[in-house]
């Protein structure tokens, strides 16, 4: 069997949901062992401070050329829950930005990728 390692690109502590507890946002990836130009998996994960046993997948891709970085947390609508400004970088140097709004056990994009993704 082919093995691959999960790598963390970024780990940030921030009270994303306004619950008064530090949440953890982690950007991770796994290089495709058969094609180094692609990632077998890339994602932005959220661990809520109010329930540290549960990880939520906010954004993910499989067998693609992008990895993610959270640029900022922004409360766009004043509801005390912060939206996430996410950047995607492609292995060919392209990329784009997107805003994600937390919703239930995940997130939904507020618009399409800004460019290139």
C-alpha positions in Angstrom: 0.0 0.0 0.0 1.0 3.6 -0.7 1.3 5.8 2.4 1.0 9.5 2.6 1.4 12.0 5.5 -1.1 14.6 6.5 0.7 18.0 6.8 -0.6 21.2 8.5 -0.2 24.3 6.4 -1.6 26.6 9.1 -3.1 26.4 12.6 -4.9 29.4 14.0 -6.8 29.9 17.3 -9.7 32.4 17.2 -13.2 32.6 18.6 -14.9 32.2 15.2 -18.4 31.5 16.5 -18.6 34.2 19.2 -19.2 31.6 21.9 -16.5 33.0 24.1 -14.1 30.0 23.7 -11.1 29.7 21.4 -11.8 27.7 18.3 -9.0 26.1 16.2 -8.9 26.5 12.4 -6.4 24.2 10.6 -5.4 24.1 7.0 -4.1 20.6 6.0 -2.9 18.8 2.9 -1.6 15.4 1.7 0.7 15.3 -1.3 -0.4 12.7 -3.8 2.4 10.1 -3.7 1.8 9.1 -7.3 1.7 12.7 -8.7 3.5 15.4 -6.8 1.7 18.1 -8.8 -1.5 17.2 -7.1 -2.7 16.9 -3.5 -4.5 13.7 -2.5 -6.4 15.8 0.0 -6.5 19.5 1.1 -8.9 21.0 3.6 -9.8 23.8 6.1 -11.0 22.2 9.4 -12.6 23.8 12.4 -12.4 22.5 16.0 -15.0 24.3 18.1 -13.8 25.4 21.5 -17.2 24.4 22.9 -16.8 20.9 21.6 -13.1 20.0 21.2 -13.9 16.3 20.4 -15.6 17.4 17.1 -13.8 18.5 13.9 -15.8 20.2 11.1 -14.7 20.3 7.4 -15.3 23.8 6.1 -13.7 23.3 2.7 -12.0 20.4 1.0 -10.7 19.1 -2.3 -9.4 15.7 -3.4 -6.8 14.8 -6.0 -6.5 18.5 -7.1 -3.8 21.1 -7.3 -4.9 23.5 -4.5 -4.1 24.1 -0.9 -5.8 26.6 1.4 -4.8 29.4 3.8 -7.2 31.4 6.0 -6.3 35.0 5.5 -8.7 36.6 8.0 -11.8 36.3 10.1 -14.5 39.0 9.3 -17.9 39.5 10.9 -19.6 40.9 7.8 -23.2 40.8 9.0 -22.8 41.8 12.7 -24.1 38.4 14.0 -20.9 37.8 16.1 -20.0 34.8 14.0 -17.0 35.5 11.8 -16.9 34.6 8.2 -13.6 33.1 7.0 -11.6 34.7 4.1 -9.8 31.8 2.5 -7.1 31.8 -0.2 -6.4 28.9 -2.5 -3.0 28.4 -4.1 -2.5 26.1 -7.0 0.6 24.2 -7.8 1.0 26.1 -11.1 1.1 29.4 -9.2 -2.6 30.4 -9.7 -5.1 30.8 -7.0 -8.0 32.9 -5.7 -10.0 34.0 -2.7 -13.4 33.2 -1.2 -15.4 34.1 1.8 -17.0 31.2 3.8 -20.0 31.6 6.2 -20.3 29.1 9.0 -23.5 27.2 8.7 -24.5 24.3 11.0 -21.7 21.7 10.9 -19.9 23.3 8.0 -19.6 26.4 5.8 -21.1 27.7 2.6 -19.3 30.1 0.2 -20.8 33.6 -0.2 -19.6 33.8 -3.8 -17.5 32.0 -6.4 -13.7 32.0 -6.2 -12.3 35.4 -7.0 -10.1 34.2 -9.8 -8.2 31.2 -11.1 -9.8 28.4 -9.1 
